[in-house]
Amino acid sequence: MNRTKGIFSLALSAALVGGALVSAIYPSTAIAQSVIESQVDGEFEGWAGETVVKLMNGQIWIQTEYYYHYHYAYMPDVLIYQSGGGWKMKVEGIDKAVRVEQLR
């Protein structure tokens, strides 16, 4: 393989998305921009329509897709990824990933 100055290094990214294991190879810079892993900062009580979620990394996200599902968890893991021109959040313990928008 010919290595040139402008080629990204590749990294293997595997993420549990909507109950299916999705693996893909991304340029290393794209991983940082298209997948965010963190934890909820405190209690999470599920999705209620316009749920605001504060993460341990300081980001704040709001639910933009209507979905109601009660699920109590303390500091669950969160995976946020780009999907269809927006973002989806997958919270540990809930099968469905929900469309979200970043507030901060």
C-alpha positions in Angstrom: 0.0 0.0 0.0 1.3 3.4 -0.9 1.4 5.8 2.0 1.0 9.5 1.3 1.0 12.6 3.5 -2.8 13.3 3.3 -4.0 9.8 4.1 -5.8 9.3 7.4 -4.9 6.5 9.8 -7.7 4.0 10.0 -9.3 2.8 13.2 -11.9 0.1 13.8 -15.1 1.3 15.5 -17.7 -1.0 16.8 -20.9 0.3 18.4 -24.1 -1.2 19.7 -26.7 0.6 17.7 -30.4 -0.2 17.9 -29.7 -3.7 19.2 -27.3 -4.6 16.3 -23.6 -4.6 16.3 -22.4 -2.2 13.6 -18.7 -2.2 12.8 -17.1 0.1 10.3 -13.7 1.5 9.5 -13.4 5.3 9.8 -10.6 7.7 9.4 -9.4 8.4 13.0 -10.5 12.1 12.8 -14.0 11.1 11.7 -14.5 8.9 14.8 -14.0 11.9 17.1 -16.6 13.9 15.1 -19.2 11.2 14.4 -19.3 9.1 17.6 -19.4 10.4 21.2 -19.2 8.1 24.2 -19.9 9.4 27.7 -22.2 8.8 30.7 -25.3 10.6 32.0 -24.3 13.0 34.7 -26.5 11.6 37.5 -29.9 10.0 37.3 -31.7 9.1 34.0 -35.4 8.4 34.1 -36.0 7.5 30.5 -37.4 9.4 27.5 -40.4 11.7 28.0 -40.7 13.7 24.8 -38.3 16.6 25.3 -35.9 15.0 27.8 -32.7 17.0 28.5 -29.6 14.9 29.1 -26.5 16.3 30.7 -23.4 14.2 30.1 -20.2 13.7 32.2 -18.2 15.3 29.3 -20.1 18.6 29.9 -22.3 18.3 26.8 -26.1 18.9 27.1 -28.5 17.2 24.6 -32.3 17.5 24.1 -34.6 14.8 22.7 -36.1 15.9 19.4 -38.0 12.7 18.4 -41.1 11.9 20.4 -40.6 8.7 22.3 -41.8 7.8 25.8 -40.1 5.0 27.7 -39.5 5.0 31.5 -36.2 3.5 32.6 -34.4 4.5 35.7 -30.6 4.3 35.7 -27.8 6.0 37.6 -25.0 7.3 35.3 -25.7 4.9 32.4 -23.3 4.8 29.4 -24.4 6.8 26.4 -23.4 6.5 22.7 -24.2 9.4 20.4 -23.8 9.0 16.7 -24.6 10.8 13.4 -27.6 9.4 11.6 -29.5 10.9 8.6 -28.1 14.4 8.9 -28.7 14.5 12.7 -27.7 12.8 15.9 -29.1 9.8 17.8 -28.5 8.9 21.4 -28.4 5.3 22.6 -28.6 5.0 26.4 -27.5 1.8 28.1 -30.5 -0.4 29.0 -32.8 1.0 26.4 -33.1 -0.7 23.0 -34.1 2.3 20.9 -31.8 5.1 19.9 -33.6 8.5 20.0 -32.9 11.5 17.8 -31.3 14.4 19.8 -29.8 17.8 19.3 -26.9 19.4 21.1 -27.7 22.4 23.3 -24.2 22.8 24.7 
